[in-house]
Amino acid sequence: MCHTYSKVGDKPVHKERCFLRRAGIQRSLVGWSVLASVVIGIVGGVATLLYVDLPQVRDLGHYRPISNTVLYDNTGRAFASFALQRRTMAQYEDFPTVLYDAVLSIEDKNFETHPGFELSRMVAAARRDLELGGTVQGASTLTMQLARNLFLSHERTYGRKVREIILATQIERHLTKSQIFTLYANQIYLGHGVYGFETGAEYYYGKPAKDLTLEEAAMLAALPKAPNTYSPIKNPERALRRRNQVIDAMAAAGKVSFSDAAAAKKLPIRLHIQDDHTSLAPYFVEEVRQYLEKKYGTEQVHEAGLRVFTTLDLDLQRAATHAVLDGLSTYERRHGWRGQLQNISAVARSAGLYSPSESNNPIELGSYAYAEVKSVTSSFALLRLGAYTAVLAAADVSWTNHTLRQLLSVGDLAYVKIVSLGPGLRARVRLEQDSGAQGALLAIDTATGEIKAMVGGRDFNRSKFNRSTQALRQVGSSFKPYVYAAAIDMGATPDDAVLDAPATFLTASGLYSPRNYDGKFEGAITLHHALAESRNIPAVKLARTLGMRTIIGYVRRFGIRERIPAYLPVALGAADLTLMDQTSAFSTFPNDGLRAIPHYILKVTDYDGRILEQNFPIVQDVIRQDTARTMTWMLREAVLHGTGRAATRLKNPVAGKTGTTNNFTDAWFVGFSTSITCGVWVGFDEKRTLGDKETGAKAALPIWIDFMGTALARKGSSQDFLPPSKPLNRAFAIQTTEFLPIPGKSSRQNANSQPNALITRPASKTSPDSPDYDEQER
């Protein structure tokens, strides 16, 4: 009978309670029957399949997960990868004992002795499930987790658990414990798109797994259970508790002393988040990706684990990026604060249009990034910068002549430079401005054509348009060396005289009277002085004497294939070329007249190290050696005594040419040392002025000097250029007659009646090739 008594009056309990108790007993009996059936099924299944090979398990010895294609710089440093998953394969020896102990202590303390599963743990877990009325949970060994990750879904059912055990048993039969741990350690998901402990160590701590400390290893071991819940980035407090739980488990298992455990638990979580290194050279990486996908296919590139050894020099790439961004910052400050910041509204954020934590900009000292304003006071503002909290002090906005509260509102997206990085994911930043001005830099090894650094714009995340390879822009006076090279090659010498005086030339679209930048005339001057000071009228006279088709023919020798109209203003740079065109062409001068074809890749191997392609320098003969050396000397004069004289602050001998277009829309400097050729362009994507007197010497040359200072310091040599050989004794006369229309004749008749006169098509009023084109220099 079911008789119980209450404490008040000893009255019998209601019959309903007796019924409920009987029902509970019945449910318990049913539950234990189910549990017994499950256990019997598991044991029976394992017994049946223990000696039956499963094909997928038998092939595990040759298992290869989806692997990254990794890009290496010219010294063997990995700097980018292509993959569907962020993963770096490591060997058993790469995982330190402290990490091994941390993982086993919290995930599977009997890993080294069990056959792939632990029946007692599973029974206990199943009992908890029945008592709590929940789903199947817990009790999975490392081997079972590996089986699930490799072969099964993540549904929580008893059927899946049985399959998990069967597969785990087979895995234990075919692989050693070290092989199992290695597969697990490379396969496990650790949050934020990261797979495997090696990649986890690089991402969270910026170091290989072998260098992990106790508290760092414990943090990584804490993640497999729930990577998002215990993310030290998203949930640092939960992550700290879970990390300390792992440390306690290690102490309880005798893997670390209690004193070491106590000391480790007192330490805060100190992360050194390493964003995807693609962001260090995104434009270069994109060029390589497009090439690889075209040659090997998208699937091979993103899944097969290719190894790509590139020409990039990571140190020079960092220097190039900093030089361009610092140069643009200087330009922005010259023109003052220009307007309001973009505000990230709640609607935009909820729609997924902006996620600062997902930013691909590198968070490192001296880099530039966009940060979301979280709070503003009169003395400082707090900003969210990826995983960092950044402080912006009032002094760091003083250049704008505005206060913090005048400049910033909560939700604003501020462009900042990272001034310092501190512990606890704290940073100090300085307010910058992005008015839309862009910059590009390309550096090439003169002798080999290897591309050492490439900056295609201010921010790849905001614009993937590569201004070093895709942007066709007027080049200004940086075109003039082709005119002078043609003249030297045809017998002129640097000391030949040309008259810098007013001149008018007849073209099919009208009379063309070029002007010098300063509006003055110097009379009879030498060719080398005319080039060094970038005088416009002498360059046009040379082009007139030689003929524009001759000039264009010489330009083609330098590897330039863009369409160039045969108009006289082209001699002053009214031709649209790319920075790649200009930089590669200029490399001919210090290389004794030879041009090495630019290339990005040294070697590509497959996952197993077999060479798929290997590239060697390809060199083309462009101009005679004596012409190249003479032009190098003349461009050296342009630095010593001409428009590029600011570059004399560099200790090594350098040479080069400035370029500025009408209305100051494009600023150039292309130059070289004996070993490296570098080109810089600054401008807006649209046809828009940079501002009054923003010449190549003012806007582009400082960037070039900044970069070349780093590049030359690494060489440790001040080798000078080879002197020109004795000039050839050739007759060369510069046409100095100014041609004017003959009354009573058409323009075409006049042009045909004059020696070296050009027949050109009429240009529109807005054409860069119109007769009023004058290259603006200084």
N, C-alpha and C positions, 0 to 999 in steps of 0.2 A: 504494500500500500504506500501511497504517497502522503505522509502526514508530517507536516512541520508546524511549528507553533510560533506565533508572534510573541514579542515581549510584553504586550499589553493584553492581559486577560487570558493568555494562553489559548487563543482561539485558533481553529484550523485555518490553514492557508487556503485561498480560493482554488477550485479545481483547475481553473485556467493555468495556474502556475505549474501544477502537476503535469498537465498536458504539454506545456512548453518544455519542461524538463525531459519528458519522454521523447519529444521531437528532437531535442538537442542531442540526446544519446543516440537516436537513430541516425541523425546527420553525421555524427562523429564516426559511427560504425561504417556508414557508407563511405565517408571520407577516407578512413583508414583502409577500407577495401580498395578504393581507387588508388591510394598510395601504394598499397601492396601490389596491385596490378601493374602500376607504372614501374615499380622497382623490378618486378619479375620480368616485365617486358624489356627493360633496359638490360638486365643481366642476360636474358635470353638472346636479345639482339646482338649484344657484344660477343657472347659465346659463339653465336652462329657466324658472325663476320670476322672473328678474331684472326682467322687464318685465310680470309678471302681478301685478295688485293682489290682495292678500288683504284681505277685508272687515274683519277685526279690526284689521289694521294701518292701513288707510285711515281708520278711525274714531278713531285714536289722538289726533288733533288735538282731539277732543272728549272724550277719556277723562277720567273722573272716578272716582277710587277710592272705596271705602267711606269716607265722611267723618264726622268727629265732629260731633255737635251740640254747640255750644259755648255756655256760659252766661257772660254778662258782668255785672259789677256796674253800679251807676248811674253810674260814671265811665268805663266802657268797659274795665275790666280783666277778662280771662278768669279764671275761678276754678273751673270745673267743665266736664265734658264727658260725653256719652253716646256710646258707640261700641263696636263689636265689636273694633276695633283702636285702639290709642293712636297717633293720627297728627294732625299739623298740616300742612296744605298750605302750601308756601312758593313764592315766585317765584325765578327764576334770580338776580335781583339780591340776594336775601336770603342767598345762600351766598357767603362771603368767598373771596378768592383763595387764602388759606392752606389752606382746606378743599378747594377744587377741586384744588390742586396735590398735597395729601396723598393724595387718593383716586386721582388719575391715576398718581402715582408708584408706588403699591403695587398697584393693580388693573389699570391699562391705560395704560401710558406713551405708547402711540401712538394714543390715542383720537382725537386731533384730525385724524389723517391716514388711518386705515384705513377700509375700506368697511363695517365692521360685524363683521369677523372678521379674524384673522391666520393665514394658512395655515401659515406656518413654525412658529408657536407650537403649533398644533394637531398638526402632524406630530411635533414633538419630544415633546409630551405623549403622543401615541398610542404612540410608540416606548418611552417609559418604562413605559407600561401593559403593553406586550407583554413587555418585559424583566423586569418585576417580577411579571407574572401578575396584576395588579390590575384594578380597574374603571376606567372612563373618568373622567379627572380633569383639572382645570386648563384653562388656555388660553382661558377664556371672557373675552371683552372686556366692557366695561360694557354695550354694546348687547345682547350675547348674554345677559348676566345679566338685563337688563331684559326681554328676550323670554321668558326662562324664568320670571321672577317674575310676568309678566302672563298668559302663555298656556299654559305647560307645567307638567308635574309635575317633581319633583326626582329621578326615577329616573336612575341612571347607566348609560345605554346609548348605543351609537353611533347608534341611530335617533333618540333624543331630541336628540343633538348635531347631527345633520343638520338636524332641524326647527328647532333653535335658530339655526343659521347662516342658514337660509332666512328666518326671521322677522326676524333682525337685519339682513339685507340689505334687506328691505322697509322696516324702520323707518328705516334710514339714507336710503332713497330718499324717504320722505315727511316726515321731520322734520329740523330743523337740529340741529347738535351741542348747542347750548344747550338746545333742547327735550328732547333725549335725556337730557342730564345732569340736567335738572330733574325729569323723570319718575323717573329712577333714584334721585335724591337724596330724593325723596318716598316712594318705594316700598320701599327697602331695609330689611331687618329688622336691628335693632341690639340685640336681647335685651331681656328683662324686659317684653315686650309692647309695645316701642317700635318704631315704623316711621318712617323718614325722619330726616334729619340735623337738621332744625329741632326736632323733638320730642326727638331724642337730646340736643341741646345743652341743652334745657330740663330734661330728666330728670336727666342726669348732672352738669350744671354750673349749673343754675339761671339760664341766660342764653340769649338768642337766638343763633342760629348766627353772625350777623354780628359778634358780640363774642368769638368763640373765639380763644384764643391758639394759638401753634404747637403746643405739646405737647398741648393739648386737641383741636385739629383732628386731630392725628396719632392720638390715642386713638380718636376716632370712626371715622377711616378704617381703623383696625385691626380693627374689629368685623365688617364684612360677611363675611369669610372664615369665621369660626366664632364667632358671637355668644356662645354659652354658654362655649365653651372660653376665650375671651379676655375674658370679663366682668371688668371691674375690681372688681366687687363680690364675685363668687364666687371668682375666681382672680386676685388682684392681681399676683402674681409673673409669671404667664404674660402677663397684660395689659401689664405694664411692658416685658417683652422684645419683645412684638409692637409696642407703641407705638414703641419705639426702632428697631425694624426699619423702620417707616414713615419715621421721621425720617432714617435713613441713606439710604433710597431717595430721599427728597426732596433730600438733599445731593448724591447721585450724579447726579440728574437736573438739578442746577443750580438748583433751586427755592429753596434756602436756602443760606447760606454754611456752610462746615464749622464755623466757630467758633460760629455760632448753633445749629447742630445739636448740637454738643457741649454747649453750655450747656443746651439744652432737655432733653437726655438725662439730665442730672444731677438734674433736678427730679423729685420724687415725683409720683405720681398723686394729685391733690387733687380729690376729688369734692364736689359739693354736691347730694346727691340730693334731687330734688323729687318727693315722693310725689304721687299724684293729688290735685289741689286740691279735689276733691269733699269731702275730709276737713275742709276749713276751715269748711264750712257744710253738713254732711251732711243734717241734718233739713230745712233749706230746700230743698236740691237734690232730696231725695226728694219733697217736696210739688210741686215744679215738674215732676219726671219724671212723676208720676202724672197731673197735669193735661195735659201734652203728649201722653202716650200715649193718654189718653182722647179727646183732640180730634183728633190727627193720626195715630194708629196707631203701634204699636211699631216697625215697619220704618222708617217715616219718621224717627222720633226717633233711631234707632240707626245709620242708614245714609245719610241724605240730606243731612247737613251743615247742619242748621238753625242759625240764629244767634238766640239768645234773650237779649234785653236785659232784665235783671231790676231790681227795686227795691232789691236788697241793697246795702248799703254795706260793702265788705270790711273797712275799718278798724274800723267799729263791730262787725262780726261777730267780729273777733279780740278786741276789747275785751269783748264779751259772753261769749265762750267762756272767756277768762281770768277774768272776774269770777265766773262760776258755779263754775268749778273751784277757784279760790282760796277762794271762800266755803265750798264744801264741805270743802276742806282745813282751814279754820279750825274748822268745825263738828266734823270728825273729831278734831282735836287736843284740843278741849274735853272730849271723852269718852274720850280715852286709847286705847292699843293694845287691840284687842278679840279678837285671835285669830291663828290660823295662816294661812299663805299656801297657795294651791293649788300642788301640785307636778306638773310636766309629766313623766309617766312615759315611759319608752322605748316602751311599747306605744302610748300616745296619739300620740307623735310619729311612729312608724312608720305608724300608721293615718291620718296626715295631719290629725289633729285640731288641731294647732297648728303654725304656721310663722311665727316672729317676723319673718323677712325679708319676709313678705308683708303685714305689718301696714299698715293704712291710716291709722293715726294720724299726724298731721303731726309730723315731727321738727324742731321749732324751739324757740328759746329760750322758756322759760316754759310750754311745753305739757306735758301729762300723757300717760303711756303705760305699757304693760305691758312688762316686760323680764325675760328669763330669766337666772337666776343661774348663772354659769359657774364661779366659784370664790369662796371665802370665807376671809379671815384675820381676825385679831383687830383689825386696823387699817383694812382696806378689803375691799370685795368687787368683783368684776368681773361685769358683766352684759352680755348681748347685747340691744341695742336696735335692731332692724331691721338696717341696715348698720353701725351704730355699736357701738363697745366703750365701755361706760359704767362709770365709777368711782363707787362709793358709799362715802364715808368714814364712819368711826365717829361723827363729829360730826353727820352727817346723819341719824342714827337716835336721837340722844340723847333726843328728845321721848318715845320709847316706854318709856324706863327699862329697856331691854334692850340686850344687846350684839349685835354683828353675828352671832356664832355662835349666840346664842340665838334670833335672829330668822330667819336664812336658812340654807337648805341648797341644795346644787347641784341645779338643776332646778326650783327654786321660781319662780313667776311673781310678780314684785314690781311693785306699782303705784308709779310714781316721777314726780317732776317734774324736767324738764330745766333744770338751773341754768346750764350753760354748754356751748358747742359749740366744739371746737378742731380744729386741722388733723389730717389722718390719720384722719378718722372717729372721733375721740375725743370723749367727752362726760362731764360730771359731773352726777350726779343726786342727788336727795334722796328718801328713802323717804316715801311717802304711804300712805294707807289708804282702801280702798273697802269700807265696811260695808254698802253697798247703798242708802245715802241718795242721793236724786236731786234734781236742780234743773232748773228751766226758766226761760227768759227770752225775752220778746218785746218788740221795740221797733218802734213805728209812727210814721211822720210824721203828726202830728196833722191837718194841713190836707189832705193828699192821700190818706191811708190806705196809703201805700207801706210795706211791711214792710222795715225797715232791718237788723234782726238777729233771728236765731231760734236758740235753743238748746233742744233737745227732751229733753236728758238728759245724763248724765255721759259716755257712750261709745256712739256709734252702732254700732260694730262688735259690741258686746255686747248692745245692745238698740235695735232700730229703732223702738220705740214712741215716738211723738212726744208728750211730755208738755205741749207748748205748744198743741197742737191737738186731741189725742185724749183726754187724761186728764180725766175728770169728777171733780172734788174739791170738798169743802165749802170755802166761801170765807171763812168767819168774818166778822169785822167789815168786811171789804172790801165786804160787801153793804150795809152801813148807808147809804152815800151815796144809794142808790136810794130808801130810806125818807125821808131828809131832802129829797131833790130833789122827791119827790111833795108833801111838806108845804110846801116853799117855793113850788112851782108853784100850790098851792091857797091861798096867802095868808099863810103863816107867815113870820116874819122870823128872822134869826139871833139877835136879842135876846129873842125870846119865851122865857118861862120854862116849865120842866117840872120836876116834882117827882121827884128821885132818892131814892126811899124804898121800903121793902118793899112789894111788890104781889103779889097772887095773881089769876090769870085762870082762868076756867072754859073748858075745852076738852072736846071729846067724849071724849078719852082720859083726862080727869082734871083735877085742879087743876094749874096751871102757875105756879110762883113763880120767876121768873128771878133770878139773882144777878149782882152785879158781880164782876169779876175779883179785886179786892182785898178783897171781902167787906164793904166799907164803903158808906155812903150819904152823899151830899153835900147833900141837901135841895133847895131850889129853885135850879136852875142854868139858864143860857141854852142854847139849842139848839146854838150854835156850840161852847160849852164841852163839852156832852154828846158831840158828835161828835168833837171834838179829843181828849178823854180816853177816848173809846170806852166810855162808860157804857152798860151793857146795858139797865137798866130804862127809861130815857127812850126808847130806840129801840123797845122793845116797846110802850110806851104810845102812841107816835106811830103805830105800825103798827095798834094796836087802834083808835085814833081814826079813822084813814083807812080801815081795812078791808084785809085782806090781798089781796083780789081787786083792789082799786085799786092796791096796791103792785105786784102781779104785772103789771097792765096797764102801769104805768110801766116796769117792767123790759123788757117786750116792745118798747117804743119804742126801747130802746137796742140793739136787734138781737139780743137773747138769745132763743133758741128752745128751749132745753132745758126739760124738764118741771119745773115748780116747784110743789110742793104749797102749798095755801093754809093753812099752819099758822103760828101766831105765832112759833115758834122760827126760822122762815125769816128773820125780821127781823134775827136775830143771825148769819145765815150758814149755816143748816142747809139749804143748797141746793147741788146739785152742778153746777158750771159749769166751763168750760175757761179756761185762761189767755188764749186768744184772745178768748173772750167778754168777760172782765173788762177786758183792755187796750183792746180796741176801744170798749167802752162808756165807759170813763173818758175816752177821747179827746174825747168830746162836751163835757165841761166846759170845757177851755181853748179850744175851737173855737166858742164862742158858741152852743152848743146844736145844732150840726151834727155828724153823724157821717159821716166819709168811710169807705166800705166798704174793708176791708183787701184788698190784692191784691199779687201777687208779680211780675207781668210787665208791662213797659212796652211791649215790641214784640217780634214774632217775624218774621224774614225767612227766605227760602229761601237756598240756597247762593249764588245769583246776586244776592242783595240785594233781591229783590222782597218787599214787605211782605205778610205773611200775616195778621197781626193787630196792632192798636195799641190800647192801653188808656189811658183818661183817668180822672181821679178821678170817682167817683160819690158824691154827697153826699145824705144824708137829713136832713130836719128832725126833731129829736127833742124838744127842750124849748125854751122861750122863752129869748131872749138874757139877760134879767135873771135868770132862774133859774140859767142856766149860770154867769153871772159871780158870783152869790151863792154857789153851791156851790163854785166855784173858790176864792173868798175863805175859805170855811169849811174847805176841805181844806188851804189854805195855813196856816190857824191850827193844823191838826192837826200840821203840820211845825214851826211856830214854837213852839207851846206844848203840843203833845200827844204822842201815842205815836210820831210820826215825827220827833221833834226832832233825832235824830242827823243827819238830812239837812241841817240848817242849816250844816253844815261846807262845803257846796257854795256857791260864790260866786254862782251864779245863783238867782233865785227859783224854787222848786219847790213842789209841793203833792202830797198823796197820802194814802193810807189803809193802815194795817196790817190784817192779818187773822190770827187764830189759832183753830184749832178745838179741840174738847174733847180732853183728854189729849195736847195738843200734837202731833197727828198731821199737821197741815198748817200751814205758815207762809207768809204772803203779804205782799207790798207792791206796790201798784199806784199809780203816781204820774205826774206830768208836769211839764214846763217849758212855756214858751209854744209850743214847736215840736215836741217829741217826747214821746210817751207810752210808758211802759215798765212791764211787769208782771213780777214774779218770784214763783215758787213753789218751796218746798223741802219735801220729805217722802219717804216710802218708797212704793214701788208698792203694797205691801200696807198694810192699815190697821194702822199700828204707830206708837208714839210716837217722836218725835224725842228725847225726854228732857225732864226737868223744866225748866220755864221757857224752853223753846226756842220763843219767840214769833215773830211776824212781825217785830217790831222787832229781835230778836236774830239770827234765822237768815236772813231774807230781805232786810231793809232794807240790811245792809252790802253785799250783792251789788248791789242797785239803786244805791247810792251810788257804788260802784266804777265801774260801767258809765256812769252819768250824768255822773260827773266827766269821763270821756273824751269823751262825746258833747257836753257843754256847752262844753268847752274848745275844740272844733273850731269852734263857732259864733262865738266871739269877741264875743258880745253878752250883756248882762245885762238884756235887756228884761223889764220887769215885766208882771204880769197886768193887764188892764184892770179898773178898779174897778166894783163893781156899780152899776147905775142905781138911782134912787130906788125903794124897795119900794112895791108896790101896796097900796092901803088896802082890804084884804079882811078880812072877819071870819074868824077862825080860833081855835077853842078846842080845847085839848088835853084829852081826856077823862082825868081824874085819879081818878075813882071806881074803887075796887077791887071787882070783882064776885065775889060768893061765892054758892054754891048756895042756892036757896030751899027750905027744908024741905018735903017732900011732893011735889016735882016731879021729873020725870026730868031727865037731863042735857040732852036736847034741848029740853025745855020751858023749863028755866032759861036756856039759851043764847038761845032765841027771845024770851024776856021781857026781855032786857037789850039796851040800845042798843049796836050795834057788836060784840056777842058773836059768836064764830065757831063754826060747826058744822063739825067736822073728823072724819075717820075715825080710829078707834083706831090707835095706833102700837104696833109690837112693842117689847119691852124693849130690843132692840138697834138700833132705828131711830134715825137721826140726828135725826129730827123728834119724838122723844119729849119730853114736857113738862120733863124734867130737863136739857134742852140749855141750856148757858150758854157763850156765846162767851168764850174766854179771851184776854185782851189784855195788852199792854205790849210 
